[in-house]
Amino acid sequence: MNRRCRTAFIVALASALVPGADVLAQKRLSPLIGDPWHIEDITGHGVIDKSPENLLFTPDGKLTGHGTCNRIFAAWTESEGALVIEDIGATKKLCAPALMTQEQRLLTALSRVTGYAFNDTGALILHTADGKTITARQ
């Protein structure tokens, strides 16, 4: 049995034996969890060079990361490709107007995310309710 299958088996077994572990097990197996996702495009506007936008999905349902200027935080849930990001907040550092505009664009788009997919290059595509996307890569 390869390592990935063995891990999935152990998580499934733990889920059956520990009440409430099934939700945590599902998140642990999510392809969103792992290394930070570095944002390459926000709703078709690209990103300003050397701006550090990234997102980190954690197994406990927290989303953390860095907007253009500020740390961002939120809660996330997923089910069969559907994704909800809510309770979004950020620190309050000020930056140059172009950077602040980009960060606000990111926060607005995150609040509208309804699902995700991966393209043929492995990039994460977050889809919003209004048909826009956020593209990120690990």
C-alpha positions as CSV (number, residue, x, y, z in Angstrom):
1,M,0.0,0.0,0.0
2,N,1.5,3.3,-1.0
3,R,1.9,6.1,1.5
4,R,-1.0,8.3,0.3
5,C,-3.4,5.3,0.4
6,R,-2.2,4.3,3.8
7,T,-2.7,7.8,5.1
8,A,-6.2,7.9,3.6
9,F,-7.0,4.6,5.2
10,I,-5.8,5.7,8.7
11,V,-7.8,8.9,8.4
12,A,-10.9,7.0,7.4
13,L,-10.4,4.6,10.3
14,A,-9.9,7.4,12.8
15,S,-13.1,9.1,11.4
16,A,-15.1,6.0,12.1
17,L,-13.7,5.6,15.7
18,V,-13.6,9.2,16.9
19,P,-16.9,11.2,17.1
20,G,-16.6,14.4,15.1
21,A,-13.4,13.4,13.4
22,D,-15.0,13.0,10.0
23,V,-15.2,16.8,9.4
24,L,-11.5,17.2,10.3
25,A,-10.6,14.2,8.2
26,Q,-12.4,15.6,5.2
27,K,-10.5,18.9,5.5
28,R,-7.2,17.1,6.0
29,L,-7.7,15.4,2.7
30,S,-8.6,18.6,0.8
31,P,-6.3,19.5,-2.0
32,L,-6.5,23.1,-0.8
33,I,-4.5,22.3,2.3
34,G,-0.7,22.3,2.2
35,D,1.8,25.0,1.2
36,P,0.6,28.6,0.7
37,W,-1.1,29.5,-2.6
38,H,0.7,32.4,-4.2
39,I,-1.8,34.6,-6.1
40,E,-1.1,35.3,-9.7
41,D,-4.3,37.0,-10.9
42,I,-7.3,38.7,-9.2
43,T,-10.4,39.0,-11.3
44,G,-8.5,39.4,-14.5
45,H,-6.3,42.3,-13.2
46,G,-3.1,40.4,-12.6
47,V,-1.0,41.4,-9.5
48,I,1.5,44.1,-9.0
49,D,5.1,42.7,-9.3
50,K,6.7,41.7,-6.0
51,S,3.5,42.1,-4.0
52,P,3.2,39.2,-1.6
53,E,-0.4,37.9,-1.9
54,N,-0.9,34.4,-0.7
55,L,-3.5,32.2,0.9
56,L,-3.0,29.2,3.3
57,F,-5.9,26.8,4.0
58,T,-5.6,25.0,7.3
59,P,-7.3,21.7,8.3
60,D,-9.2,23.4,11.1
61,G,-11.1,25.6,8.7
62,K,-9.0,28.7,8.9
63,L,-7.7,30.7,6.0
64,T,-4.7,32.9,6.6
65,G,-2.5,34.8,4.3
66,H,-1.1,38.1,3.1
67,G,-3.0,40.6,1.0
68,T,-0.9,43.2,-0.7
69,C,-0.4,45.2,2.5
70,N,-2.1,43.4,5.4
71,R,-2.4,40.0,6.9
72,I,-5.8,38.4,6.1
73,F,-7.8,35.8,7.9
74,A,-11.1,34.0,7.4
75,A,-13.0,30.8,7.8
76,W,-13.5,28.3,5.0
77,T,-15.7,25.2,4.3
78,E,-15.8,23.0,1.2
79,S,-18.0,20.2,-0.1
80,E,-17.6,18.5,-3.5
81,G,-15.9,21.5,-5.2
82,A,-18.1,24.1,-3.5
83,L,-16.1,26.5,-1.4
84,V,-17.4,29.1,1.1
85,I,-15.0,31.7,2.5
86,E,-16.5,33.9,5.3
87,D,-15.8,36.0,8.3
88,I,-13.0,37.7,6.3
89,G,-10.9,40.3,8.1
90,A,-7.5,42.0,7.7
91,T,-5.1,44.0,9.7
92,K,-5.2,47.8,9.1
93,K,-1.8,48.8,7.7
94,L,-1.9,51.5,5.0
95,C,0.1,51.2,1.7
96,A,0.3,53.0,-1.6
97,P,-3.1,53.5,-3.2
98,A,-2.5,51.0,-6.0
99,L,-1.6,48.3,-3.5
100,M,-4.6,49.1,-1.3
101,T,-6.9,48.9,-4.4
102,Q,-5.4,45.5,-5.3
103,E,-5.9,44.2,-1.7
104,Q,-9.5,45.4,-1.6
105,R,-10.1,43.7,-5.0
106,L,-8.7,40.4,-3.4
107,L,-10.9,40.7,-0.2
108,T,-14.0,41.5,-2.3
109,A,-13.4,38.5,-4.6
110,L,-12.7,36.2,-1.7
111,S,-16.0,37.1,-0.1
112,R,-17.8,36.0,-3.3
113,V,-16.0,32.6,-3.8
114,T,-18.4,29.8,-4.5
115,G,-16.1,27.0,-5.8
116,Y,-12.7,26.0,-7.0
117,A,-11.0,23.9,-9.6
118,F,-7.5,23.2,-10.9
119,N,-6.4,24.0,-14.4
120,D,-4.2,21.7,-16.5
121,T,-1.0,23.4,-15.1
122,G,-2.0,22.7,-11.5
123,A,-3.1,26.3,-10.7
124,L,-5.9,26.8,-8.2
125,I,-8.8,28.7,-9.8
126,L,-11.2,30.2,-7.2
127,H,-14.6,30.9,-8.9
128,T,-16.8,33.8,-7.7
129,A,-20.6,34.1,-7.8
130,D,-20.3,36.8,-10.4
131,G,-18.2,34.7,-12.8
132,K,-14.8,36.1,-11.9
133,T,-11.7,34.2,-10.8
134,I,-8.7,34.3,-8.5
135,T,-5.7,32.3,-9.8
136,A,-3.0,31.0,-7.4
137,R,-0.2,28.5,-7.5
138,Q,1.8,26.6,-4.9
